[in-house]
Amino acid sequence: MSVPVHIAGIGAVDAEGAIGSALAATPLPEGGIARLRWKQLFDSENATFRRLDPLSRCVSVAVEAAGAADRIPPERRSGTALVMASRFGCLHSDLRFEESLAPGRQVAPAVFPYTLPSTCLGELAVRHGFKGPVLCLSSELEPDREGLCEARALIELGEATSAIVCLGDYVGEEEAGGLGVEPVCEVLALVLLAGERPGDSPHDREALLESWPRSLDIAEEAPPAVGPRVRPEWSESPPGAARRGRTEKSTRVGQYRREVIERLRRVLGAPGGPP
Amino acid sequence: MGAIHVGGRGAFTPFGAGAAAFLGAVRDGRSALRPLERLAGVDCLTSVAAELPADVVAEVGDWRSLPFHLARAAAGEALAEAGEPARAELGLVVSTTKGDLSGICGPGAGLGSPGRLAERLAAAVSIEGPRAAVSCACASGLAAVALGCRWILLGRASRVLVVGTDSLSPFVVQGFSSLLALDPGACRPFDARRKGLSLGEAAGALLLTTDERESLGVRVVGWGESNDANHITGPSRDGEGLRLASARALERAGLGPEDVAYIHLHGTGTVYNDAMEGNAMARLFGGPTPPASGTKQLTGHTLGAAGVLESLVAIEALRRGEAPGDGELGESDVHEGLRLLRETTPIARGGCALKLAAGFGGINAVLAFAR
């Protein structure tokens, strides 16, 4: 496929704070993303932010930090694809809804839609008017690579002229141990545009870091997955085996997004540090 | 790049194991909706669903494992019909909303992760090519087929197995109940008396191949997706998002509205969905539509399985040259231009079939099939 694709904006949220093309490094308030008020980060309105689940909050902040609204003008949003790739989505919402089903409790209708990670993308679409294809992927192995590959494919095949890719998960400290997974509050958002990267080329790693994240060639990012892949350790376990109380060891899953967020901080400065 | 053919089909539904059992029930107009059995004690606003028979669940042992077992059965059938293609370069796309909820609901390791379910299925049927899991709410199945087609176009795989699966649980039933989306009785899509949807559980599978010799005589010729950018749980009133997705599917196919012989509707039975579909198709066709029908009054809404399962109905309509109708449909109050079928009806030879879906988050997806 010959359609070039470049990264035009990048934003991120993790437990440390938020950062991006359109946002100086900013720490989250005590209590994390759940306690964050939109106005603490952005000089704009977001009337729905308060009711969002933690993962949707992270996605909204990361996309805003990436400057998506500036980089994709309204007239191009009909062709903007939204892609989410995660391992579990928001386990916090899953558990919160399940707990609301207990006898004597009030079932939580406002939480139910957020048990689907694709709802994050719907929130973005409503806020910004993105009307392109929507793809929500779940991967046990390489969600970051899959998310980037599929977003790029949507542009390369002419199904979208731009894409917003969100890579991340939310598992709170309070529920992680009981589920046997590590807590995570992490979303990386990338704005992909069709066309050549404006300005310099050929691709050079040092130049990339210099210019990053204002523009970035996607060519070296996330090559497509082909052929056999390593099966995760859990797949050898008997189906349905109880895992409560066990915590999986950290894996390569999410490694890309963590590396990118670290690079972002190196380039743009850590929270409280120089911009 | 050549055409993308349908080379294998599979299903496991409350009608029994196999695509033939499912398609036969659809032809006969038999409904699997019945009084709740496994979920009878669940506090919800309906007394009806298309549950799998108790003996099937007992054989599996734990309802939380149902999505996997249903998917494995449907996948096995599709692979068999396709002549057991080599697994090394076979891709797998799994479509589900929540997959295996073990770990969230009781003990287990599923954690509602579609990706985890996909890896387990890939291991069970020895698929070693690229694989992915799609969770796009009720549009998951069609989004999954579209993803498989993209892989083929980009040369990532020459064959892709797409499997949609979901099961019923208190989590799902009470979720839809809390949104006041359930009909207390059996759903009546497009009927003026409709009060909401009925839920079901099932799996469906499609094998996509580039090899014409493996074709069952039907191709995937187009796909289109869009977002309403309107509401998180409700469809747009005017149907513009679904019209846009349909237009994109036809454009990719190189076809126009005049080439459509049959529309298989999403048809959930909620007041707003059905009205939206009528409006969307009226906008697309600008007048009376081709013959159209849905099948959720027979299967219930099988969520992540629905798109794949109902694609089998659209494919069968093309193969047989006739489309199923809804014999129980009363007076309809959706757009008068939507030509709803009330009985099995011949469709134009040589035309294409559209399969529509829409889901939470404003997601719309449409596939176009042709002989």
Interface residues (C-beta under 8 A of the other chain):
Chain A: M1 R77 S78 L82 R87 F88 G89 L91 D94 L95 F97 E98 L101 V107 A108 P109 F112 P113 T115 L116 P117 S118 T119 L121 G122 E123 A125 V126 H128 G129 F130 K131 G132 P133 V134 L135 C136 L137 S138 S139 E140 L141 P143 E146 E150 A153 L154 E156 L157 E159 L179 G180 V181 P224 A225 V226 G227 P228 R231 P232 W234 S235 S237 P239 G240 A241 A242 R243 R244
Chain B: D62 R64 S65 F68 A88 T97 K98 G99 L101 S102 G103 I104 C105 P107 G108 A109 G110 L111 G112 S113 P114 G115 R116 A118 E119 R120 A123 E128 G129 P130 A132 A133 V134 S135 C136 A137 A139 A143 A146 L147 R150 L153 L154 R156 P170 F171 Q174 G175 F176 S177 S178 L179 E225 S226 N227 D228 A229 N230 H231 I232 T233 G241 L244 R248 R252 G359 F360 G361 G362 I363
